[in-house]
Amino acid sequence: WSWASSNARIPQVSNVVVAVSAPVPHALIEVTVSDGDVRYGSTVVHEGPIDSRILRVGNVHVPLSATSMAQVEERRAAECVVTVSDGGGTVLARVRRSVEIQPRDLWLWVGDPRRGGATGAAQVSGTRELSRSLLAPFVRPNHREVALVAREAADQLETATGDSSFCAFQIPDVAEAERRVDSSVDAIYRALVARKISYSEPPPGWDYGCEGQRIRDHGDVARGGLGTCMDTTVLMAAVIEQVGLFPVLVLVPGHIFIGYWRRNPHSGLRGAEWYPDVPVVFDESTISTLVEGGFLGLIETTTFTVGKETPPGRARVSAREALRAAVEDSDATLIDVVAARRAGVAPLPAVTQRADGVT
């Protein structure tokens, strides 16, 4: 069970079936997941009479506690328990199943083992699409450190243009609005250069090598910390989203970098005609059209790390070259963060610690 999928309201239990020999006037069916005294989550799936011999409840979503999940730094064994009791508290039946709670910082690219239902991110069809869209929760625009980077980016924007406002989509002229979006992204890039982030391989995750990747917290990276291409990309995406622009995560073989919409995809009553409006785009011709048509901007993120500090213009060229090669090999993916949000994939809560050690 993963925090990201639970936060996106993906059902973890596909079906609960209760068979009774006689009607039960009042029954309470509860699903809990816990490890000893630590309760990760629970939900009541039925409360009331069971009139027929068989009661079926499908697609059960158990919200995982942020307080509990914030403490999960390694994979943990837990137990999912389905309990049926009567109105007086007497347990009529109980079923136990072993489950695994995944680390709070793990993105599972192999997909969620259970999907389905018609709510939340289950609108995203297919295991591959769903697993890609579940990278969006790791973009946390309301993280405290992200807001500080955004403020520093505003100063960079004022230095470059004489105006610190992130107001591109309020500009009526399309060409001028696109230039303002590009200038805003350049300012964010320069603010991250000033943060002196060092490139690093991923955090230890030897038991997840074929399943996913751990993603460092925005604060740990932004405060002059370490970052992979993944860490730096989700951080920059969070800042882009924080200032009211629309980030896109661009996956190519063995690498990831930033894309962003240069025009407002939600302009007009029905939205922009060019806008795919789906959380995940695999089609290479669509991706090429978006880039060549000037709708999708691109910029590399590892180039703002210490020792590289490449200017934004060169970082854009690097990103375009990487995407072009991936498109030619039919191996490129766009993850539209805002489209994922609209499908129910919310940001994960930011995890911070106070000076007194309280998480």
N, C-alpha and C positions, 0 to 999 in steps of 0.2 A: 504494500500500500504506500503510495507516495503523497506528500503534502500538496504538490502541484496539481495532481489529478483530483484530489479531494477538494481543493480550493476552487477548482473549475466545475465542481458538482458532477463529476463522473461517478456513476454508480459502481460500487465495489462488489456488491452481492447481486448476482443476476436473478436469483429466484429463491423465495422462501415458500415452502409448502407445509401446511399443517393439516394432518388428518386426525379426525376425532371420531369416537365411536357413538357419541350422542351430542346434541347441540350444547354449546356452552353459553350461558346467559351473558357473561361478561368475561372477556379475555384481554390480556395485555401482552403484546408481542414486542419485545425489545431486542435490538441488536447492539452489542457493545464490542469494543476492541480494547484490550488492556494487557498489561504485563505486570502481574502482581498488583501492587497498590497504584501503579501508574495507569490511569484511564486516558486513552488517546481520543476516544470519541464514543458516542452512543446516539441512538435514535429510536423512537417508538414508531413501528411500522403499522401497527393495528391496535385499536382500542375500541372494544365494543363486542357484540355477540358474534359467535360463530354458529350460523344457522345450518349450513350444509356440512356434509361429511368432509369436504376438502376446501381449504382456504388457500389461495395462492396470492402471494405478494411479489411482484417483479420489480427489478431495477431499484435496489435499495441503496441510497447514498447515505453514508455515515460521515458527517462533518468531523474532521480531525481538529483537535484543540490546538490553537496556536501556542498556548502556554506550554503544552506538552511537547509539541513538535519542535519548538525552538531549542529544546535540549537534546534532540536526536542528532548526534554527530556521526554515528556509525549505524550500520544495519542492525536492527534489533528484532529478536523473535518476540511474537506476541500471540494472543489468542482471541479469535473472534467467537463470541458466544451469542447464540440465539436462545432467548428464554421466553417461554409461554407460561403465564400465571393467570390465576382467576382474580376476581374482584377483591378477594380477601387476602391476597398476597401469597397464596399457596402456589408453589411451582408445579405445573402440570407436565412440562417437558423442557429439556435443555439439550442443545447440540453445541459442541465445541469444535473449532477448526483452527489449526495452526496457520498463522500468517506472518509475513515479514514487513516490518515498518522500515521504509527506506530513509536514508539520511536527508535532513532538511535541505541540503544544498545539491542534491543529485537530480540531474535531468536525464531521464530514461529515454534514449533515442530508439530503443527497440519497441516502444509503444506500451500502452497500458494493457494488461492482460485481460481486463474486462471492460467492454464498452457497450453502449446501447442506450435505449431510452430516448426520449424526445426533449429532454430539458438541458439547459446550459450548453456546455461545450460538446455534448453528444450530437449537436447539429453538425459538427465536423465529421464527415463520413470517412471511414477507413482508418485502419490502425496506423498506417504511415502518416496520413494527414494529421491524425490526432496527436501522435507522438511529436511531430514537428511543431504543432500549434502550442503544445505544452512547454515549449521554451519561453513563450511570452510571459508566463508568470514570474520569471526571474528578472524581468525588466521592471524595476520598482521605482516609478517616478516620484513617489512621495517619501523616499528615503531622505533622512535629514542631511546626509552628506551630498546627495544629488542637488538639493536646493542651494547649498553653498557653492557648488560648481556652477550652477546656473547663474548665480549672482556674479561670479567671476567672469563668466562668459559674457554677461551684459557689459561689463567694463571693457572686455576685449572688443565687443561690437562697437561700443562708443569710440574707442581709439581708432578703429578701422573706418568707421562710417560717419562719426559725429553724432550718432543716435544710438542709445542703448536699448531701444524698444524692440521686443520680439513681436512684431506686428505685421508680418509678411502677408498674412491672409486677409488683412483689412485693406490692403492696397488694391484698388480697382483694376489698374493696368496689369495684365497677366505677366508680361515680360519683366516689369519692375518687381512684381511680387516674387517671381522665380529668382531674380537676382538677390532679393532680400532674404529668401530662404537659404540660398547658398552662402550668403554672408553670415547668416545666423549659425549655420552648421560649421563654417570656418572658425567662428568665434568660440564655439564650444570645443572644437578641436584644439585651438590654441590654449584655451583654459586648461585642458587636460595635459597638454605639453608642459605647462607651468607646474603641474602637480608632481612631476618627476616620478612617474610610475615606471617600474622596471619590468621587462618581459621575463616570464617564467613559464616552465612547464606546469601542467595542472597539479593541484593538490594530490596527495596520496589517494589512490583509488584503485589499487591493484585488483580488487575483487569485482570491479565494475568495468574493466577494460573493454569488454565486448558488449556492454549493455548501455553505457551512458558516460557522462562526465560530470565531475563536481564543479560547481561554479562558485567562485569567491564572492563574498559580500561586497556590495558597492563601496561601503565605508572603508573596508580593509584595502581595497584597490586604490580608491581615490586619495587616501591619505598617504601618498607616496609609497604605496605597497607594491605587491607583485601582481602580474596579470598575464593570462594567456590571451590569445586572440578572442576566445569566448568571453573571458572576464572583461576585457576592454570594450568589446562590442556591446554587451548588455549594459555596461555602465554608460557608454555614450548614448545608447538608445534611450536609457532612462532620462538623461538630461534633455535630449531632443523632445521626448514626450512631456517632460516637466514644463518646458517653455511653450507648449501649445502646438508643436509641429508633430509630424507623423512618421515615426521610424519604421524601417523594414529591416529584418535580419536576413542577410544573404549568405546562404550555405553553399559552399563549393567543396570538392573533395579535400578533406583534411584541413579545412580553413573556414572562417566566418568573418564577415566585415559588415559595415553599415550601408544600408540604403535608406532613402527617405523620399517622400512624395514632395515634388517641387511645386505642385499645385494642390489646392484644397480638394480632396476627393469627395467631400460631402457638400460641395456647393450646389445650390439648386434644390428643388423639391425632391428630385429622384437621384441626386448625386451625379457625379461626372460620368460621362459616357465611356471614357477611356479606362475607368477604374474597375479592376477585377472584382473587388468587394468580396473576397474570400480570404480566409486566414492563411492559406498555403497555396502557392502557385508553383507547379512543376513544369508547365508547358514552356519549352524553350523559345518558341516563336513569340509567345506572349511576353516573355521576359525581354527578348530582344527589342520588340516593339516599344515597350515601356521605356527602355534605356535610350534607344535611338530617337524616339519621339520627344525626349527631354522631360518625360513625366517623372522618371525615377532617377534621383541623384545617387552617386556612390562615393564612398570614401573609406580608405583603409584605416584601421585603428591601431595596429601594432606599430605603425610608423610614428605615433606620438610618444612612444616609450623612450626611456633614457638611452642615449647613445645613437638614436636614430633621428628623432626630432625633425622629421621630414616636413617641409612646408605643405600646407593643405593641397595646393595644386598638384604636387607630385603624388600625394597620397590618393588623389582622385584617379590619376592615371594608373597607379598600381591596382586599384580596385577594378577599374574597367578592364584592364588586361586579364586579371584573374577571372572575372566573370565571362569574358569573351571565350577564354580557353575552356571553361566549364560548360558553357552553352554548346560549343562545338563538340564536346564529348557527351552531350545530353545528360549532364549531371550537375544541374544547378537548381536551387530551391529558394523561393522568397517566402519569408514568414512575416506577414503584415500584422504588426502588433496591434494596431487599432481595430482591424477587422476581427482579430482574435478576441479582443475585449468585447466587441459587439456580439460575439458568439458565446460569451459567458466566461472567457478565460481571464480572470481578474489577476492583478499583481499579487504576489505573496506578501504577507506582512513583513516589514523590515524588522530585523532582529538586532537590537542594540542592548548594551549593558550600561547601567548607571555606575557611578563611582563606587557605590556600596555593594556592587556585585549582583544586583537584581536585574534579571533579564526582562 
